[in-house]
Amino acid sequence: MCKVRLLAAIAGVAGSITALPTQSALGDTAPTRLTRDGRRKQDLRWSPDGTQLAFSLYVKPGQIRVALARRGAPELQILGDQLVEFSPSWSADGKRFAFVHVTHSGTDGELDIYTMAVDGSDRQALIANKRAFENCPRWSPDGQLLAFTTTRDRTQELYVTDAAGTAPRRITNDASLKQHPSWSPDGKRLVFNSNREGTFDLWTVRADGTALSRLTDHPSSETRPVWSPDGRKIAFTTLRDGDSEIYVVDADGKNPLNISRNTSFDDCAEWSRDGKSLTWVSDRDGGFDAYELRLN
């Protein structure tokens, strides 16, 4: 059975998504603080209607859960009662999540991909393989396909399957790590990070596995790419300035721009549904909270 060591989580207090002005100095483009509970968050995903933010929340040591924050609501909604579940991806109609479910035994676990209703009910196994880690699920824009990573071929590869999880097909084939796939708005391509040339850079590939292309080429680590709704930009996390920053590049990899511009930890970017703002996780005011920046 495949096993993975589970990391200790960071504890905190109850959270909200009320808008609070940040005290960080970013000139005329300071982001707005959306949550204030300070607990570690990652895998930010806005709902299709843009009213709810889903993410992986480190509830307390040993527990990571899918959580929801609604704009203006006083509390976070933590879904389910399992010890470790993370990496939510909204279905196209906003009614369900795909996510990673960990079947744990002590400090070890098996990673499978499940789906559930947005209230945490009706949990169903979608992709389960006792001999592999199934991770990083991302629904296609039309909801007909699901991209994910898996170790079923003894290397970590990128796969695409139908919505029922019954027709998985491999679209990468090499010994490198592949992580965090994100669909182009037209559903024809995926961007992901891979260390196939040594350090983690961004790569794109067609959904049928053809036309693999390197998007960034930098000696630092570049991870967690996400395509903008209009298909023109890609946001990602990079260490190219010596700390973790959010950058945006053109879809062809040109014109890199530092968006977060802060010496704090900045990670896990997500575009708003209209493409007019970026949300990410930062510890710039203490703790780990979600921040949003309106773009010109």
C-alpha positions in Angstrom: 0.0 0.0 0.0 1.3 3.4 -0.8 2.0 5.6 2.2 2.7 9.2 2.7 3.9 10.9 5.9 1.4 13.5 7.1 2.7 16.9 8.1 1.8 18.6 11.4 -0.7 21.4 10.9 -0.8 24.9 12.3 -3.5 25.7 14.8 -5.4 29.0 15.0 -8.7 30.7 15.9 -12.0 31.1 14.1 -11.9 32.9 10.8 -13.9 35.1 8.5 -13.8 36.7 5.1 -14.5 40.2 6.1 -12.4 42.8 4.2 -9.7 44.3 6.4 -7.1 46.8 5.2 -3.6 45.5 5.3 -0.8 47.4 7.0 1.9 46.1 4.6 3.5 48.9 2.5 2.9 48.1 -1.2 2.7 51.6 -2.5 -0.6 52.3 -4.2 -1.4 48.7 -4.8 -1.8 47.2 -1.3 -3.9 44.0 -1.2 -7.0 43.7 0.9 -6.9 41.1 3.7 -9.9 38.7 3.3 -9.4 36.4 6.3 -8.0 37.0 9.8 -7.9 33.7 11.6 -4.2 33.2 10.8 -4.4 29.4 10.2 -2.3 28.0 7.4 -4.2 27.9 4.1 -3.4 26.7 0.6 -5.1 25.6 -2.7 -7.4 28.7 -2.9 -10.3 28.3 -5.3 -13.1 30.8 -6.0 -16.6 29.4 -6.7 -18.0 29.8 -10.3 -20.2 32.7 -9.1 -17.3 34.3 -7.2 -19.1 34.5 -3.9 -17.2 31.7 -2.0 -13.6 30.9 -1.5 -12.7 27.3 -0.9 -9.3 26.2 0.3 -7.3 23.6 2.3 -7.2 24.7 6.0 -4.8 23.4 8.6 -7.4 23.1 11.4 -5.0 21.9 14.1 -2.0 19.6 14.3 -2.7 16.4 12.3 -5.9 17.8 10.7 -6.2 19.4 7.2 -9.8 20.0 5.9 -11.6 21.6 3.0 -13.0 25.0 4.2 -15.3 27.6 2.7 -15.4 31.4 3.3 -18.3 33.5 2.0 -17.8 37.2 1.5 -19.2 39.0 4.5 -19.9 35.9 6.5 -18.5 35.9 10.1 -17.2 32.3 10.2 -15.4 29.8 8.1 -17.3 26.6 7.2 -15.2 23.5 7.7 -16.5 20.6 5.7 -16.6 17.0 6.9 -15.1 15.3 9.9 -12.1 13.4 8.3 -8.6 14.1 9.6 -6.9 15.0 6.3 -8.7 16.2 3.1 -7.4 19.0 0.9 -7.0 20.5 -2.6 -10.6 21.3 -3.5 -11.7 21.9 -7.1 -15.1 23.3 -7.9 -17.3 21.6 -10.5 -18.4 23.8 -13.4 -21.9 24.2 -11.9 -20.6 25.0 -8.4 -22.5 22.1 -6.8 -19.6 19.8 -6.0 -15.9 19.6 -5.2 -13.3 17.1 -6.3 -10.7 16.8 -3.5 -7.9 14.6 -2.1 -9.0 12.3 0.7 -6.4 10.6 2.9 -7.2 7.2 4.4 -4.9 7.4 7.4 -3.3 4.9 9.7 -1.3 6.6 12.5 0.9 9.1 10.7 0.7 7.4 7.3 -2.0 7.5 4.7 -3.2 6.7 1.2 -4.2 9.5 -1.2 -7.4 9.1 -3.3 -9.6 11.6 -5.2 -13.2 11.9 -3.9 -16.1 14.2 -4.7 -18.6 15.7 -2.4 -21.5 18.2 -2.4 -20.5 21.8 -1.3 -22.1 21.3 2.1 -19.7 18.3 2.7 -22.4 15.6 2.2 -22.6 12.8 -0.5 -19.0 11.8 -0.5 -18.0 9.5 -3.3 -14.7 7.9 -4.3 -13.8 9.0 -7.9 -10.3 7.8 -8.4 -8.9 5.3 -5.8 -5.7 3.3 -6.3 -4.1 1.5 -3.3 -0.8 1.4 -5.2 -0.6 5.1 -6.0 -0.9 8.6 -4.7 -3.7 10.4 -6.6 -3.4 14.2 -6.1 -4.0 17.7 -7.4 -7.5 17.3 -9.0 -8.7 20.1 -11.3 -12.0 20.1 -13.2 -11.9 21.4 -16.8 -13.8 24.6 -17.4 -16.8 22.7 -19.0 -16.8 20.1 -16.2 -16.3 17.2 -18.7 -12.8 16.3 -17.7 -10.6 16.1 -14.6 -6.9 16.5 -14.6 -4.8 15.0 -11.7 -1.4 13.7 -10.8 -0.7 10.1 -9.9 2.2 7.8 -9.1 0.5 4.7 -10.6 3.3 4.4 -13.2 6.0 4.6 -10.5 6.7 8.2 -11.5 4.5 11.2 -10.8 2.6 11.8 -14.0 -0.2 14.0 -15.2 -3.4 12.3 -16.2 -6.8 13.4 -17.6 -10.0 11.4 -17.1 -13.7 11.8 -17.9 -16.0 13.2 -15.2 -16.9 9.8 -13.9 -13.3 8.9 -13.4 -13.6 5.8 -15.7 -11.3 6.6 -18.6 -8.0 7.9 -17.2 -5.3 8.6 -19.8 -1.7 9.5 -19.3 -0.5 12.8 -20.9 3.1 13.0 -19.6 5.8 10.4 -19.6 9.1 11.1 -17.9 10.8 10.6 -14.5 10.3 14.1 -13.2 7.7 15.4 -10.7 4.6 17.1 -12.1 2.3 19.1 -9.8 -0.6 21.6 -9.7 -2.2 21.4 -13.2 -4.4 24.3 -14.2 -6.6 24.4 -17.3 -6.6 27.0 -20.0 -10.1 28.7 -20.3 -10.8 26.9 -23.6 -10.0 23.5 -22.0 -7.4 22.7 -24.6 -4.2 23.0 -22.6 -2.8 22.5 -19.1 -0.1 24.4 -17.3 1.8 22.7 -14.5 5.1 22.8 -12.7 7.8 20.1 -13.2 11.4 19.6 -12.4 12.1 17.7 -15.6 15.1 20.0 -16.3 16.4 20.2 -12.7 14.5 22.9 -10.9 10.8 23.5 -10.9 9.6 25.5 -13.9 6.3 26.0 -15.6 5.3 23.8 -18.5 2.2 23.6 -20.8 0.8 20.6 -22.7 -2.2 19.9 -24.8 -5.0 17.9 -23.1 -4.2 15.0 -25.5 -0.5 14.9 -24.3 1.0 16.6 -27.4 2.9 19.9 -27.7 4.7 19.8 -24.4 6.4 23.3 -24.0 8.5 24.9 -21.3 7.0 28.2 -20.2 9.6 29.5 -17.7 13.3 28.9 -17.4 14.7 30.2 -14.1 17.2 28.7 -11.6 14.7 29.3 -8.8 11.7 27.2 -8.0 8.5 28.2 -9.9 5.3 26.4 -8.9 1.5 26.5 -8.5 0.5 28.0 -11.9 -3.0 29.1 -12.6 -4.4 30.4 -15.9 -6.3 33.7 -16.0 -10.0 33.5 -17.2 -9.2 35.3 -20.5 -6.3 32.9 -21.2 -3.8 35.8 -21.6 -1.9 35.5 -18.3 -0.6 32.8 -15.9 0.0 33.6 -12.2 2.4 31.4 -10.1 4.6 31.2 -7.1 8.3 31.9 -7.5 11.5 32.2 -5.4 13.3 34.2 -8.1 13.6 37.3 -5.8 15.0 35.2 -2.9 11.6 34.9 -1.1 8.2 33.4 -2.0 6.4 35.9 -4.3 3.4 35.9 -6.6 4.3 36.6 -10.3 2.3 36.9 -13.4 3.6 36.2 -16.9 2.0 36.3 -20.4 0.7 32.9 -21.5 3.8 32.5 -23.7 6.1 33.1 -20.6 7.1 36.6 -21.5 6.9 39.8 -19.4 7.1 38.5 -15.8 5.7 40.9 -13.2 6.0 40.7 -9.4 2.5 41.1 -8.0 2.9 40.5 -4.3 6.1 42.7 -3.9 6.7 41.8 -0.2 9.4 40.0 1.8 6.7 37.9 3.5 5.7 34.4 2.4 3.3 34.7 -0.5 1.9 31.6 -2.2 -1.1 29.8 -3.8 -2.5 32.5 -6.3 -6.0 32.3 -7.6 -7.7 34.5 -10.2 -11.1 36.0 -9.6 -13.7 34.7 -12.0 -13.8 38.1 -13.9 -10.0 38.1 -14.0 -9.8 41.6 -12.4 -8.1 40.5 -9.2 -5.7 37.9 -7.7 -6.1 36.2 -4.3 -3.3 34.5 -2.6 -2.0 33.4 0.9 0.4 35.6 2.8 1.8 35.9 6.3 2.6 39.6 5.9 0.5 40.6 8.9 1.2 37.5 11.0 -0.5 34.1 10.5 -1.5 32.9 7.1 -4.4 34.6 5.5 -6.0 35.2 2.1 -5.4 38.6 0.5 -6.9 40.1 -2.7 -5.4 42.6 -5.1 -7.4 44.4 -7.7 -5.4 44.6 -11.0 -5.1 47.5 -13.4 
